[in-house]
Amino acid sequence: MNTENLRKVKDAAIALLESPVKVTEKPLGNGATTELVQHPFFTSRFLWNPEDTEHPFLDILGSDDDMQEAVRRYKGFIEEEDSIDSILLLMAKSYRLPFLKHIQKTLSPDEMGRMLADIWVGSENPNNCEIPLSTLIKWFKKASRESLMDAEELAYYDSLPDEFMVYRGIGSKSNKKGISYSLSLEKAEWFAKRFQQKKGYVLAGTAKKKDVLAYFNSRKEQEVLVEPKNISGLHKM
């Protein structure tokens, strides 16, 4: 990425950094609640402040001065970085795909594909992202397979038969129309049952190799991205 475009990315990140913090309360039971901080860079009201031994933590909700100091520090972090990857690592995972949408015009097609793959795999639940799946599907279709997958993943994709079974674990918070499936029934069952979900289930069907948007396995999930409309015989097991 050239210097001019990296500057645009940094400016966009700083604009997000300066956005207001949102706070919601989550019930814990017995009338108790806990605060949930929502912000592109801050995920807790307290930030470690190693530069001041007498004031080791900044309270961004309790003090305007602490909030300003937190923003100042993170501006410095952003300015020091020399790549988009390192800037994204500073950012909360749930904000990375929306940020990608904001900066996509500064990226080359290969950069866009690589960043899309990295953010997707690193996200906890990208199928439930605020970016519509229709938009994400367009991004995947536009990107080259070489930019989305590493050499090992691409080789495995090339070895796939023309048709094969895929599985998707569905939990209470899953997007039933999501595009993440697995070649492993065992992995899909794990997703259906994680977080001790009692009503989880698995969807199964047949996918065609030509309809696969990408294959990812860096997390050992044997993930294939396929639009549900392209899966035949999709059914609940």
N, C-alpha and C positions, 0 to 999 in steps of 0.2 A: 504494500500500500504506500502511495506517495505521501509526502509530508502534508500537502494541502488537504487530502482526504482524511488523514489521521487527525488533523486539527479540527475538522468538521465533526468527527466522531467524539473527540474530547469535549468540544463545545456542547454537543448534544447530551453527553453524559453529565456535564456540569449543570446543565439546565434541569435534568432530572434530580440531581443531587440537591438542588435548591428548592425542589417542590416540597410542599408541607407534609408533615408526618400525620398519618391517620391512625387513630387508636380505637380499637373495638374491645369490648369486654366479653370474655368467654366464661360461661358458668362452669364451676368445678363440682357443684353439688353442695348440699347443706347451706345454700345461700351464699357461698363464697364465689368469687370471680377472679380472673386474672386478665391482665392487659395484654393485648396483641398489637404489636407495632407493625404498621404497614408503610413501607417506604422502599424505594429502589435500592438504597444502600444500607439502611439501618434496620435491623431485625429485632433489636432490643432497645429499651430505654436507656440502658447503661452501656457505655463504651469504655474499654480499657484506655487509660491515659498514661502511658509509661513515661512521658516527659515530665510529669509532676508527681513526685513521690508523696507529697502531702495531699494531693487530690487525684488518687489513682484511677478514679472512674468519673466519666462525664455522664451527667443525667440530662439527656436531651429533652425530656418532658418536664423536668422540674426547674430548669434554669435556661433562660434565653442566652446567657453568656456561654453556657455549656454547649447549646445547640450551635451557636456561631463558631465555637472552637471545633466542634465535630465536623462541620461543613468545611472549615478552613483546612483541617487535616486531610480530609478526603479529596479536596481540590488538589492538594499537593500530591497525593497518591496518583490521581488521574494524570496530572501534568508530567509525572515522572515516567509513566508507562510509555513503551515504544511499540505497542501492538494492540490490536482490538482484543485479542485473546486475554491479555493481562487486564485490560479495562473491564471486560466482562466478568472476570474472576472476582472483582471488587463488588459486583452487583448481585443482589438477591436473585436466586434462580427463577422465581416466578415473573420477574421483570425482563428477562433476557430476550424472549421471543418478541414481546412488544417493542423492545429497543431495536431489535434487528429490523423490524418493519420500518422504524423511524430512520435508520441509517442505510437502508438497502441500496439507495441510489448512489452511495459513495463506494459501493463494493463492486468488484469485477464478478462475472458469473461464477468463476471458480471460488473466489472468496466467499460469495454468498452461499454456495453449496456446502463448503467446508464448515462455515459458521453455523448454518442451519442444522447440519448433522451433529456437530458438537453440542449445540444448545439442546437439541431434541433428546439426545442420549443422556445428557446431564440433568434434564428436568425430571421432577418427580411424577408429574401427570400432565404431559403436554397436550393430550387429547382433550383436556378440560381448560386449555388456555383461553384467554380473552380474544386471541386472534382466531377468527372463524376457521374451521377445518378446511373449508373450501379454498381459503387463501393459502393455507399451509400446503394443501395438495398442489396448487398451482406452482408454489415455490419448488416443491420436490420434482414436479414434472419438468420444470424449466432447467433445473440443475443437472449437470452431467453425473452419471454414476461414478465416474472416476473422482469427482470432487466430494461426493457424499460418502463413499465407502473406502476403507483402507484396502491394501492389496490382498490381505487374507479374506476380508469380507467379500470383495469383488470376485475372488477366485471361487468362493463358496457359492455366491450367486450364480456364477457361470455354470457351476456343476449341477444346479437344480434341474429336476425334470420339468417337462412342459406343464404338468399339473401335479399338485401335491396338497395334502391336508394342512390346514392351519387352525389354530385354536386361540380364543381370547377369553381370559378370565374377567368376569364381571362382578364387581362389588357394589356396595350401596352408593358410592360416589363416582362410579365409572360412567363414562360417556358410552352409551350402548352403540352409538354410531361412530365410535372411534376407529382409527385406521391401524392401530397397533395389534398385531397378531403374533403368535409364536409358532415355530415348527414343533415345539415341545409341548405335549399335553401336560406333562408334569409341571412345567413352568406356568402354564395357564391356570392349572388348579391352584398353584401357590398364590397367584394374584387374586384368584376368586376367594381364597380363604384368609388372606393376610389381614391383620388388624382384628383377628377373631370374628370375622364377619360370618354370620350364620346363614344368611340368605344368598351368599355368592353362588355363582354358577358359571359354566363354561359354554361358550359358543364354538361350534365347529363347522367347517365347510371346506370346499375345494377351491383353491386359488390357481390361477395360471401365471406362469413365470413372466409372461409379457406384461402383466398388470402390476407387478411388484414395483413399487416406487423406490424402495431401498431395503437392504438387509443390514442389520446391525447386530454385533455380538460382543462388543467390548465389555458388556455387563453380564455376559454368559446367559442371555435371555433368548437367543435365536429369534430375534425380532424381525418380522417382515411387515412392511407398511403396504397395505392394500385397501382400496376403497371397498366398503361393504357391498356396494352394488355389483362389484366384480367378483364376488365370492358366491359360487353356486352351492345350493343345498345348505345354506347357512341355517343352523338349528341349535336349539338348546339341548345339551347332553343330559 
